[in-house]
Amino acid sequence: MTAPRSRAQTNTEPDRYGTPMGGGHTQGGHDFTLQAVMDLKQSVGELKEAGRNNQATLTAIEQRIGKIGDRVDESLGKLESRLEGRLKGLEDQAQQVKITIHSTKAVLYVIGAIALAVLGGLGWLGKEVWDVTKPLILEKLRDNGNQVQAAPAPPAPPPAAAPANRRP
């Protein structure tokens, strides 16, 4: 057996909790400090666990937000492609309308030119007919005017005869 140690030989190395073993502390103080350290250690462990749980929760939230973002990106991509398709269709229709308008203008110009030519030709033809027929018409009117003045007056109607069988 070993002999009890004297005060100079007392172990002053710290134990695993950081307090020296032996040396000036009473048993009651040591229990209180040990209990406080153990409670602190438990609290730190709980905080670490809560931190891990929070980290796991944040990771799960980040994943969910990432999935939602992916769905939003996918939906926006689909919407963009549909809008691009519709825009392309509208551009094609606008181009067709533009071509139709230009074609209609050209046809109207041609029809207008033809109408002007026809009206001009009819005007020229009417003038030529008038130039040829005017002297004839005037001569005919002069002849009719002379005949109207020289024509005898129409005969007067015969007087009415008295009735033959009249009784007084």
N, CA, C and O of each residue as an XYZ file, in Angstrom:
672
protein
N       0.816     -1.165      0.000
C       0.000      0.000      0.000
C       0.865      1.235      0.000
O       2.008      1.267      0.457
N       0.238      2.233     -0.540
C       1.000      3.471     -0.603
C       0.631      4.345      0.565
O      -0.473      4.284      1.105
N       1.552      5.125      0.920
C       1.315      6.025      2.046
C       0.557      7.251      1.555
O       0.650      7.658      0.397
N      -0.187      7.811      2.478
C      -0.909      9.013      2.059
C       0.068     10.111      1.699
O       1.153     10.196      2.274
N      -0.280     10.885      0.825
C       0.596     11.950      0.336
C       0.518     13.136      1.274
O      -0.487     13.393      1.937
N       1.559     13.796      1.289
C       1.564     15.009      2.102
C       1.035     16.145      1.251
O       0.737     15.999      0.065
N       0.935     17.274      1.912
C       0.360     18.409      1.213
C       1.242     18.800      0.035
O       0.687     19.226     -0.977
N       2.515     18.698      0.077
C       3.412     19.063     -1.006
C       3.304     18.074     -2.150
O       3.590     18.414     -3.298
N       2.906     16.886     -1.851
C       2.818     15.874     -2.890
C       1.420     15.780     -3.510
O       1.160     14.876     -4.304
N       0.549     16.672     -3.167
C      -0.820     16.627     -3.663
C      -0.818     16.837     -5.179
O      -0.060     17.659     -5.694
N      -1.648     16.107     -5.873
C      -1.752     16.192     -7.339
C      -2.399     17.530     -7.729
O      -3.537     17.808     -7.353
N      -1.677     18.336     -8.471
C      -2.217     19.632     -8.901
C      -2.478     19.659    -10.412
O      -2.773     20.722    -10.958
N      -2.380     18.546    -11.079
C      -2.697     18.514    -12.514
C      -4.198     18.642    -12.713
O      -4.972     18.065    -11.949
N      -4.610     19.371    -13.701
C      -6.056     19.533    -13.919
C      -6.668     18.231    -14.396
O      -6.047     17.468    -15.137
N      -7.893     17.988    -13.962
C      -8.602     16.805    -14.471
C      -9.181     17.141    -15.847
O      -8.899     18.198    -16.413
N      -9.955     16.269    -16.346
C     -10.441     16.469    -17.716
C     -11.406     17.639    -17.840
O     -11.666     18.078    -18.960
N     -11.946     18.164    -16.750
C     -12.855     19.295    -16.792
C     -12.148     20.616    -16.543
O     -12.801     21.659    -16.513
N     -10.849     20.603    -16.366
C     -10.093     21.826    -16.216
C      -9.899     22.295    -14.785
O      -9.353     23.376    -14.566
N     -10.329     21.516    -13.810
C     -10.129     21.915    -12.416
C      -9.053     21.030    -11.817
O      -9.008     19.830    -12.089
N      -8.189     21.615    -11.006
C      -7.148     20.788    -10.412
C      -7.752     19.806     -9.421
O      -8.739     20.101     -8.748
N      -7.146     18.646     -9.348
C      -7.640     17.625     -8.416
C      -6.947     17.839     -7.089
O      -5.724     17.954     -7.004
N      -7.719     17.886     -6.122
C      -7.121     18.080     -4.793
C      -6.759     19.537     -4.604
O      -7.129     20.361     -5.441
N      -6.116     19.862     -3.636
C      -5.566     21.170     -3.389
C      -6.562     22.253     -3.074
O      -6.977     22.949     -4.001
N      -6.949     22.438     -1.937
C      -7.636     23.572     -1.422
C      -9.128     23.626     -1.642
O      -9.786     24.483     -1.051
N      -9.686     22.781     -2.440
C     -11.135     22.805     -2.655
C     -11.775     21.776     -1.757
O     -11.263     20.679     -1.533
N     -12.893     22.177     -1.269
C     -13.628     21.226     -0.451
C     -14.490     20.377     -1.348
O     -14.714     20.705     -2.513
N     -14.949     19.332     -0.822
C     -15.755     18.390     -1.590
C     -17.029     19.060     -2.073
O     -17.429     18.811     -3.210
N     -17.684     19.886     -1.290
C     -18.931     20.535     -1.681
C     -18.706     21.501     -2.826
O     -19.535     21.549     -3.735
N     -17.647     22.261     -2.833
C     -17.342     23.199     -3.906
C     -17.038     22.467     -5.189
O     -17.395     22.901     -6.283
N     -16.369     21.345     -5.024
C     -16.038     20.540     -6.199
C     -17.289     19.977     -6.835
O     -17.387     19.946     -8.061
N     -18.243     19.532     -6.048
C     -19.498     19.007     -6.590
C     -20.268     20.095     -7.317
O     -20.833     19.851     -8.383
N     -20.296     21.304     -6.746
C     -21.021     22.404     -7.372
C     -20.390     22.776     -8.706
O     -21.095     22.964     -9.697
N     -19.077     22.881     -8.733
C     -18.375     23.229     -9.969
C     -18.537     22.132    -10.992
O     -18.771     22.404    -12.170
N     -18.415     20.917    -10.561
C     -18.576     19.789    -11.468
C     -19.983     19.764    -12.042
O     -20.171     19.509    -13.231
N     -20.983     20.034    -11.183
C     -22.367     20.039    -11.654
C     -22.565     21.173    -12.667
O     -23.218     20.970    -13.691
N     -22.018     22.348    -12.403
C     -22.140     23.487    -13.310
C     -21.470     23.181    -14.642
O     -22.018     23.480    -15.703
N     -20.289     22.586    -14.584
C     -19.577     22.229    -15.817
C     -20.348     21.175    -16.588
O     -20.439     21.250    -17.813
N     -20.893     20.216    -15.907
C     -21.668     19.163    -16.583
C     -22.916     19.763    -17.236
O     -23.264     19.412    -18.364
N     -23.596     20.685    -16.508
C     -24.777     21.350    -17.082
C     -24.378     22.182    -18.305
O     -25.067     22.186    -19.325
N     -23.256     22.881    -18.178
C     -22.765     23.681    -19.301
C     -22.433     22.801    -20.488
O     -22.739     23.138    -21.632
N     -21.803     21.670    -20.207
C     -21.448     20.729    -21.278
C     -22.714     20.211    -21.936
O     -22.760     20.083    -23.160
N     -23.734     19.912    -21.159
C     -24.993     19.421    -21.708
C     -25.648     20.512    -22.550
O     -26.163     20.238    -23.635
N     -25.629     21.752    -22.050
C     -26.226     22.866    -22.802
C     -25.500     23.085    -24.117
O     -26.126     23.314    -25.152
N     -24.162     23.013    -24.070
C     -23.385     23.167    -25.303
C     -23.716     22.047    -26.273
O     -23.829     22.289    -27.474
N     -23.872     20.852    -25.788
C     -24.238     19.724    -26.648
C     -25.611     19.929    -27.268
O     -25.825     19.647    -28.447
N     -26.554     20.434    -26.442
C     -27.895     20.693    -26.970
C     -27.855     21.796    -28.024
O     -28.537     21.713    -29.045
N     -27.052     22.826    -27.772
C     -26.922     23.907    -28.744
C     -26.312     23.399    -30.055
O     -26.737     23.781    -31.146
N     -25.299     22.522    -29.918
C     -24.700     21.947    -31.127
C     -25.729     21.148    -31.908
O     -25.800     21.234    -33.134
N     -26.517     20.380    -31.192
C     -27.550     19.566    -31.838
C     -28.594     20.462    -32.506
O     -29.026     20.207    -33.630
N     -28.992     21.522    -31.785
C     -29.960     22.467    -32.361
C     -29.371     23.133    -33.601
O     -30.062     23.345    -34.597
N     -28.075     23.458    -33.521
C     -27.407     24.044    -34.686
C     -27.395     23.078    -35.862
O     -27.621     23.485    -37.002
N     -27.130     21.792    -35.593
C     -27.155     20.794    -36.673
C     -28.558     20.672    -37.265
O     -28.737     20.585    -38.480
N     -29.564     20.669    -36.350
C     -30.952     20.583    -36.830
C     -31.316     21.803    -37.683
O     -31.963     21.682    -38.723
N     -30.880     22.990    -37.212
C     -31.136     24.197    -37.998
C     -30.434     24.128    -39.348
O     -30.994     24.527    -40.369
N     -29.219     23.626    -39.347
C     -28.474     23.485    -40.596
C     -29.196     22.523    -41.533
O     -29.300     22.780    -42.732
N     -29.697     21.410    -40.984
C     -30.438     20.448    -41.808
C     -31.725     21.085    -42.347
O     -32.083     20.890    -43.508
N     -32.409     21.844    -41.495
C     -33.628     22.517    -41.925
C     -33.315     23.527    -43.013
O     -34.024     23.595    -44.017
N     -32.263     24.314    -42.827
C     -31.873     25.285    -43.851
C     -31.505     24.593    -45.160
O     -31.846     25.075    -46.241
N     -30.817     23.478    -45.061
C     -30.461     22.725    -46.265
C     -31.717     22.241    -46.982
O     -31.804     22.314    -48.208
N     -32.703     21.742    -46.208
C     -33.957     21.283    -46.806
C     -34.698     22.446    -47.458
O     -35.256     22.309    -48.546
N     -34.697     23.593    -46.778
C     -35.365     24.781    -47.341
C     -34.671     25.222    -48.628
O     -35.331     25.548    -49.615
N     -33.341     25.229    -48.613
C     -32.590     25.591    -49.811
C     -32.912     24.654    -50.971
O     -33.049     25.096    -52.112
N     -33.033     23.363    -50.679
C     -33.369     22.397    -51.725
C     -34.759     22.661    -52.278
O     -34.972     22.618    -53.490
N     -35.717     22.939    -51.375
C     -37.076     23.218    -51.830
C     -37.116     24.489    -52.667
O     -37.778     24.539    -53.703
N     -36.400     25.520    -52.209
C     -36.346     26.773    -52.975
C     -35.696     26.518    -54.335
O     -36.132     27.061    -55.350
N     -34.654     25.692    -54.348
C     -34.002     25.340    -55.619
C     -34.968     24.634    -56.557
O     -34.996     24.929    -57.752
N     -35.770     23.695    -56.025
C     -36.752     22.992    -56.864
C     -37.806     23.958    -57.386
O     -38.196     23.898    -58.552
N     -38.266     24.856    -56.502
C     -39.258     25.850    -56.930
C     -38.664     26.756    -58.006
O     -39.322     27.071    -58.998
N     -37.423     27.168    -57.800
C     -36.742     27.988    -58.806
C     -36.610     27.258    -60.127
O     -36.796     27.854    -61.188
N     -36.290     25.962    -60.075
C     -36.186     25.181    -61.304
C     -37.530     25.125    -62.024
O     -37.594     25.258    -63.246
N     -38.619     24.925    -61.243
C     -39.953     24.882    -61.858
C     -40.329     26.233    -62.457
O     -40.918     26.308    -63.535
N     -39.980     27.295    -61.741
C     -40.267     28.636    -62.264
C     -39.482     28.862    -63.554
O     -40.024     29.363    -64.539
N     -38.206     28.491    -63.542
C     -37.387     28.638    -64.754
C     -37.967     27.823    -65.901
O     -38.014     28.302    -67.034
N     -38.405     26.613    -65.629
C     -38.985     25.751    -66.655
C     -40.278     26.368    -67.193
O     -40.505     26.391    -68.403
N     -41.124     26.867    -66.286
C     -42.387     27.484    -66.707
C     -42.130     28.736    -67.537
O     -42.787     28.966    -68.553
N     -41.173     29.538    -67.096
C     -40.835     30.739    -67.857
C     -40.267     30.381    -69.227
O     -40.541     31.065    -70.213
N     -39.479     29.313    -69.289
C     -38.941     28.863    -70.575
C     -40.059     28.431    -71.518
O     -40.045     28.763    -72.703
N     -41.029     27.684    -70.982
C     -42.162     27.265    -71.812
C     -42.968     28.475    -72.273
O     -43.356     28.565    -73.438
N     -43.217     29.400    -71.354
C     -43.971     30.597    -71.701
C     -43.234     31.407    -72.757
O     -43.836     31.915    -73.703
N     -41.935     31.519    -72.581
C     -41.138     32.278    -73.546
C     -41.188     31.629    -74.923
O     -41.312     32.323    -75.931
N     -41.093     30.309    -74.974
C     -41.128     29.629    -76.277
C     -42.506     29.775    -76.919
O     -42.607     29.954    -78.133
N     -43.581     29.700    -76.104
C     -44.925     29.885    -76.667
C     -45.094     31.310    -77.192
O     -45.645     31.520    -78.273
N     -44.615     32.286    -76.416
C     -44.728     33.677    -76.854
C     -43.903     33.927    -78.111
O     -44.326     34.666    -79.000
N     -42.728     33.311    -78.183
C     -41.909     33.457    -79.389
C     -42.626     32.868    -80.597
O     -42.583     33.439    -81.687
N     -43.289     31.721    -80.406
C     -44.043     31.109    -81.496
C     -45.192     31.993    -81.948
O     -45.418     32.179    -83.144
N     -45.920     32.539    -80.970
C     -47.038     33.421    -81.329
C     -46.537     34.691    -81.995
O     -47.142     35.168    -82.956
N     -45.446     35.239    -81.499
C     -44.879     36.438    -82.093
C     -44.435     36.173    -83.525
O     -44.641     37.005    -84.409
N     -43.833     35.026    -83.749
C     -43.416     34.661    -85.106
C     -44.639     34.551    -86.014
O     -44.609     35.007    -87.157
N     -45.726     33.941    -85.502
C     -46.959     33.836    -86.279
C     -47.525     35.207    -86.604
O     -47.976     35.444    -87.725
N     -47.505     36.118    -85.624
C     -48.007     37.471    -85.867
C     -47.131     38.216    -86.875
O     -47.633     38.962    -87.715
N     -45.830     38.004    -86.779
C     -44.930     38.638    -87.748
C     -45.209     38.117    -89.153
O     -45.203     38.889    -90.112
N     -45.451     36.817    -89.281
C     -45.779     36.242    -90.591
C     -47.081     36.822    -91.122
O     -47.177     37.164    -92.300
N     -48.092     36.934    -90.250
C     -49.368     37.507    -90.679
C     -49.204     38.968    -91.070
O     -49.795     39.417    -92.052
N     -48.412     39.708    -90.318
C     -48.174     41.112    -90.651
C     -47.482     41.226    -92.006
O     -47.796     42.118    -92.795
N     -46.551     40.334    -92.273
C     -45.864     40.340    -93.564
C     -46.846     40.034    -94.688
O     -46.791     40.659    -95.747
N     -47.746     39.072    -94.465
C     -48.751     38.747    -95.481
C     -49.696     39.919    -95.712
O     -50.062     40.206    -96.852
N     -50.093     40.599    -94.638
C     -50.965     41.764    -94.776
C     -50.251     42.860    -95.559
O     -50.847     43.515    -96.414
N     -48.964     43.054    -95.256
C     -48.187     44.069    -95.962
C     -48.107     43.746    -97.453
O     -48.259     44.633    -98.292
N     -47.869     42.485    -97.777
C     -47.804     42.073    -99.188
C     -49.166     42.278    -99.849
O     -49.245     42.752   -100.982
N     -50.243     41.917    -99.136
C     -51.587     42.090    -99.686
C     -51.884     43.563    -99.938
O     -52.468     43.909   -100.965
N     -51.493     44.425    -99.021
C     -51.731     45.864    -99.195
C     -50.969     46.383   -100.411
O     -51.521     47.136   -101.213
N     -49.721     45.988   -100.550
C     -48.932     46.437   -101.703
C     -49.526     45.901   -103.010
O     -49.576     46.616   -104.012
N     -49.970     44.660   -102.997
C     -50.583     44.086   -104.203
C     -51.875     44.809   -104.537
O     -52.152     45.085   -105.704
N     -52.666     45.116   -103.518
C     -53.923     45.826   -103.743
C     -53.665     47.216   -104.305
O     -54.378     47.662   -105.204
N     -52.665     47.896   -103.793
C     -52.312     49.212   -104.330
C     -51.949     49.111   -105.809
O     -52.406     49.911   -106.626
N     -51.128     48.127   -106.141
C     -50.706     47.972   -107.532
C     -51.912     47.701   -108.425
O     -52.028     48.284   -109.503
N     -52.814     46.815   -107.982
C     -54.003     46.506   -108.788
C     -54.871     47.751   -108.934
O     -55.387     48.018   -110.019
N     -55.038     48.516   -107.857
C     -55.851     49.739   -107.940
C     -55.214     50.777   -108.866
O     -55.926     51.475   -109.588
N     -53.906     50.885   -108.853
C     -53.240     51.797   -109.783
C     -53.496     51.377   -111.228
O     -53.776     52.219   -112.081
N     -53.400     50.086   -111.501
C     -53.632     49.589   -112.865
C     -55.087     49.830   -113.267
O     -55.358     50.292   -114.376
N     -56.026     49.516   -112.365
C     -57.445     49.720   -112.675
C     -57.726     51.207   -112.876
O     -58.478     51.577   -113.777
N     -57.131     52.059   -112.049
C     -57.304     53.502   -112.205
C     -56.765     53.988   -113.535
O     -57.394     54.805   -114.209
N     -55.589     53.480   -113.913
C     -55.006     53.880   -115.197
C     -55.902     53.435   -116.353
O     -56.119     54.188   -117.302
N     -56.419     52.214   -116.268
C     -57.307     51.712   -117.322
C     -58.592     52.538   -117.359
O     -59.070     52.887   -118.439
N     -59.157     52.854   -116.186
C     -60.382     53.654   -116.136
C     -60.145     55.033   -116.725
O     -60.978     55.538   -117.479
N     -59.008     55.653   -116.387
C     -58.692     56.963   -116.966
C     -58.536     56.878   -118.477
O     -58.991     57.763   -119.201
N     -57.899     55.822   -118.952
C     -57.725     55.655   -120.398
C     -59.076     55.467   -121.081
O     -59.326     56.045   -122.138
N     -59.946     54.660   -120.480
C     -61.272     54.431   -121.068
C     -62.074     55.725   -121.074
O     -62.691     56.071   -122.081
N     -62.068     56.449   -119.939
C     -62.807     57.711   -119.878
C     -62.231     58.735   -120.855
O     -62.973     59.468   -121.510
N     -60.916     58.777   -120.946
C     -60.290     59.671   -121.920
C     -60.678     59.299   -123.349
O     -60.968     60.171   -124.168
N     -60.680     58.007   -123.639
C     -61.078     57.548   -124.979
C     -62.537     57.861   -125.264
O     -62.883     58.287   -126.366
N     -63.393     57.651   -124.267
C     -64.814     57.977   -124.459
C     -65.009     59.473   -124.645
O     -65.840     59.899   -125.448
N     -64.260     60.259   -123.921
C     -64.340     61.712   -124.091
C     -63.901     62.129   -125.479
O     -64.568     62.933   -126.129
N     -62.803     61.597   -125.927
C     -62.306     61.919   -127.278
C     -63.324     61.484   -128.321
O     -63.634     62.230   -129.250
N     -63.854     60.243   -128.157
C     -64.842     59.727   -129.103
C     -66.093     60.601   -129.094
O     -66.647     60.894   -130.153
N     -66.547     61.022   -127.904
C     -67.721     61.891   -127.822
C     -67.475     63.222   -128.500
O     -68.357     63.744   -129.182
N     -66.279     63.781   -128.321
C     -65.942     65.050   -128.982
C     -65.935     64.886   -130.493
O     -66.459     65.741   -131.206
N     -65.357     63.813   -130.989
C     -65.314     63.572   -132.427
C     -66.725     63.396   -132.993
O     -67.042     63.916   -134.062
N     -67.568     62.657   -132.264
C     -68.952     62.463   -132.722
C     -69.667     63.807   -132.732
O     -70.394     64.111   -133.678
N     -69.478     64.599   -131.715
C     -70.119     65.920   -131.658
C     -69.628     66.822   -132.785
O     -70.413     67.520   -133.426
N     -68.292     66.794   -133.019
C     -67.747     67.627   -134.091
C     -68.344     67.246   -135.445
O     -68.585     68.114   -136.285
N     -68.584     65.949   -135.659
C     -69.138     65.505   -136.952
C     -70.641     65.787   -137.017
O     -71.140     66.207   -138.061
N     -71.356     65.567   -135.941
C     -72.819     65.668   -135.987
C     -73.339     67.067   -135.707
O     -74.495     67.345   -136.026
N     -72.559     67.952   -135.136
C     -73.029     69.295   -134.809
C     -73.499     70.047   -136.045
O     -74.602     70.594   -136.038
N     -72.695     70.093   -137.112
C     -73.188     70.823   -138.305
C     -74.468     70.202   -138.867
O     -75.362     70.914   -139.325
N     -74.547     68.877   -138.829
C     -75.750     68.224   -139.358
C     -76.973     68.558   -138.509
O     -78.060     68.805   -139.031
N     -76.778     68.563   -137.206
C     -77.889     68.860   -136.300
C     -78.334     70.307   -136.480
O     -79.531     70.590   -136.528
N     -77.367     71.227   -136.579
C     -77.717     72.638   -136.770
C     -78.431     72.850   -138.097
O     -79.395     73.613   -138.160
N     -77.985     72.201   -139.136
C     -78.617     72.316   -140.454
C     -80.043     71.776   -140.421
O     -80.958     72.350   -141.013
N     -80.208     70.666   -139.721
C     -81.535     70.065   -139.611
C     -82.455     70.987   -138.837
O     -83.632     71.118   -139.174
N     -81.928     71.631   -137.798
C     -82.748     72.551   -137.009
C     -83.138     73.769   -137.836
O     -84.263     74.259   -137.739
N     -82.213     74.252   -138.641
C     -82.523     75.393   -139.509
C     -83.590     75.017   -140.532
O     -84.510     75.792   -140.794
N     -83.460     73.831   -141.104
C     -84.448     73.382   -142.094
C     -85.821     73.237   -141.449
O     -86.826     73.637   -142.037
N     -85.872     72.682   -140.276
C     -87.145     72.511   -139.575
C     -87.727     73.874   -139.194
O     -88.945     74.054   -139.221
N     -86.883     74.817   -138.846
C     -87.358     76.163   -138.488
C     -87.982     76.861   -139.672
O     -88.991     77.548   -139.514
N     -87.409     76.707   -140.868
C     -87.948     77.319   -142.084
C     -89.256     76.651   -142.478
O     -90.186     77.322   -142.926
N     -89.330     75.392   -142.321
C     -90.552     74.665   -142.679
C     -91.680     75.015   -141.728
O     -92.842     75.037   -142.134
N     -91.372     75.280   -140.511
C     -92.423     75.619   -139.549
C     -93.013     76.965   -139.900
O     -94.225     77.133   -139.763
N     -92.232     77.939   -140.347
C     -92.746     79.256   -140.702
C     -93.525     79.199   -142.015
O     -94.527     79.904   -142.139
N     -93.126     78.417   -142.976
C     -93.776     78.354   -144.278
C     -94.971     77.419   -144.289
O     -95.699     77.382   -145.281
N     -95.182     76.724   -143.311
C     -96.268     75.738   -143.314
C     -97.615     76.466   -143.200
O     -97.754     77.388   -142.397
N     -98.642     76.036   -144.034
C     -99.968     76.679   -143.962
C    -100.626     76.346   -142.628
O    -100.306     75.379   -141.936
N    -101.569     77.229   -142.330
C    -102.290     77.032   -141.077
C    -103.217     75.843   -141.238
O    -103.714     75.605   -142.339
N    -103.449     75.141   -140.252
C    -104.325     73.987   -140.391
C    -105.757     74.449   -140.695
O    -106.164     75.526   -140.260
N    -106.531     73.627   -141.452
C    -107.896     74.032   -141.839
C    -108.775     74.150   -140.593
O    -108.623     73.439   -139.599
N    -109.719     75.115   -140.722
C    -110.642     75.345   -139.614
C    -111.677     74.231   -139.598
O    -111.962     73.651   -140.645
N    -112.209     73.937   -138.518
C    -113.211     72.872   -138.481
C    -114.530     73.354   -139.117
O    -114.871     74.531   -138.994
N    -115.262     72.475   -139.784
C    -116.522     72.878   -140.458
C    -117.548     73.326   -139.410
O    -117.558     72.857   -138.272
N    -118.481     74.329   -139.879
C    -119.467     74.792   -138.932
C    -120.471     73.647   -138.634
O    -120.637     72.702   -139.406
N    -121.077     73.789   -137.553
C    -122.001     72.743   -137.152
C    -123.325     72.937   -137.884
O    -123.815     74.066   -137.893
N    -123.931     71.951   -138.483
C    -125.171     72.034   -139.244
C    -126.349     71.982   -138.302
O    -126.311     71.380   -137.229
N    -127.425     72.659   -138.767
C    -128.606     72.675   -137.917
C    -129.333     71.366   -138.043
O    -129.271     70.752   -139.108
N    -129.979     70.925   -137.083
C    -130.677     69.668   -137.187
C    -131.933     69.801   -138.089
O    -132.604     70.830   -138.009
N    -132.263     68.861   -138.900
C    -133.307     68.913   -139.888
C    -134.693     68.636   -139.283
O    -135.621     69.314   -139.725
N    -134.919     67.843   -138.451
C    -136.248     67.513   -137.920
C    -136.441     68.156   -136.551
O    -136.272     67.574   -135.480
N    -136.789     69.336   -136.702
C    -137.025     70.010   -135.454
C    -138.479     70.398   -135.394
O    -138.923     70.976   -136.386
N    -139.215     70.189   -134.473
C    -140.620     70.560   -134.378
C    -140.756     71.674   -133.367
O    -140.185     71.690   -132.277
N    -141.602     72.643   -133.855
C    -141.815     73.743   -132.939
C    -142.877     73.467   -131.954
O    -143.170     74.312   -131.109
